Amino acid sequence: MRIASCICLCLGATSASWSAKAADPTTAQCLGASESSLALRNQHKLRDARAQLLICSAASCPEEIRDECVHRMGEIKTAMPTIVFEFKDAAGNDLDDVKVTVDGQLGGNRLGGAALAADPGEHTFVFETVGQPAVKKRYVLREGEKDRRERVTFGSAVAAVPPAAAAVAAPPASIIAQSPGAPPSAGGSSGGLATQRIAAIVAASVGVVGLGVGIGFGLDSMSKHDSAKAACPDNPCATKAGVTLWSDAASAGNYSTAGFIVGAVGLAGGAALWLTGKPASEADEKAGTQIGLGLGSFQLKGVW
């Protein structure tokens, strides 16, 4: 019988490290691989599930089991996310000789633009190339996501400024802003803002930055919320990937709220300081504030 011959061929192999090119699996091994692939699929371990399906789709397996495994192999291929990396140096040149490690395991060497398959969920990628510090990235891959594009840049793109260019860019003289009533400084201009008005501008600037942060994280939270809802409509979610997506969306929302609060407080405080600030009176002629900006220096002078 064919099954008996398969058993004879498989006596020297171990079921834990079986592959499609190994000796033909027995009926019992085919059935075990099929059941194992179902459990791994439910745990979102698609790569391990695919390895088991390669076993039970072998020609030596019973036709019913083989056909089912081949069908599920197609489903796994559709569900497994893939990511394509573009490697650049600091000057923008393409790099090819890059070692990729995924969660501590080798993902590939010299991918050459080929897509890398991984299980859905959060993964830590480490990229290494000769002569450059390693780059570490965290990506959350979603089931069914295909050929996601990511750029990885090695080295710093910041170039040194020649001394001659720095000398041209630097202002030759100090810039002085004075509050009303303060004596003019050498090289400076009279007139300016009182101390309270300066504080108002600082507070308003903080408010604008806060609003910008709030808007940025708000948009990010909306995007992540949509992704979480698509991956796992029920919250709380039963899958690790879904829990991660919902958590990221909630964190972005919290940062957005904090940004808006800081922005509102900063703008309100700046407006209040500006409206209540008054130019120095003649009685306060001797009291004033000076702000001096010079080459590599900052000065704040005042009498209160």
C-alpha positions, 0 to 999 in steps of 0.5 A: 500500500502507498500509506505503508510505503510512506511510513517506511520513508518517514521513520528517520524524520521528526514531525516538529521540523517537517517541510514540503521537500522532506519525505512524504508525511503519513496520514496521521501526520497529515491530519495532525498538521491540518489540525495544528494549522487551524489552531495557529490560524486562530492565534494569528500565527500565519507563518507557522500555520502556512508551514503546517499547511505545506505538510498536509498539502503533500501528494502523499496525504489523503485527497480530502485532507490535501484539498482542504489544506491547499484551499486554506493555504490560499486563505493564509496567503491572502491574509498574511501582511507584507511590507516592502522596505526602501533603504537609503543613506544620508545622501539619499542613495539606495542601499541593498546590503541590509540585514533585517531582524524581526522580533529578534529573528533573521528576516532577510539579507539583501532583500533587494526590494522584495516584500517581506511577509510577517504575522499580523500585529506589532513587530520590532524591526532592526536594520543593520548595514556596514559602517552605520549605526543600526536602525530600530523601528516598530510597525503594526502590521494589519491582516490582509495589508499588502506591500506596505511601503516604508523608508529606512534611512541610515546616518544623519542628513545634517551637514556641517555649515562652512565657517564663511557661510556662518559668518555671512548668516550671522547678524553683524550687530545686536538687535535691541528691543526696548520697552517704553521708558527704557534708555536706548542702547548703542546700536539699538532702536527705541520703542518696543513692548513692555515686559507684560506684553512680552510675556503675552507673546510668549504665552500665545506662542505656547498656545499656538504650539499646543493647538498644533499638537492637539490637531496633529494628535487628533487627526492621528487618533481619528485615523487609528480609531478607524483602523481599530474599528475595521480590524476589530469592531467589538471593543474590548477586542479579543485579539492582541492586534485589535487591543493594540490598535484600540490602545494606540487610538486612545493614547493619541486621543489623550495627547490631542486633548492635552494639546488643546488644553495647553493651547487654550490656556496659552492663548487665553493667558496671552490675550489677558496679559496683552489687554491688561498690559500698559506702556510705561508712563512718564513716572516710570520713565526710569523703569524699563526692559531691554532684550538684546540679541547678538552673535551667540548671546541673549540679554534681558535687562530691566528695572522693576 
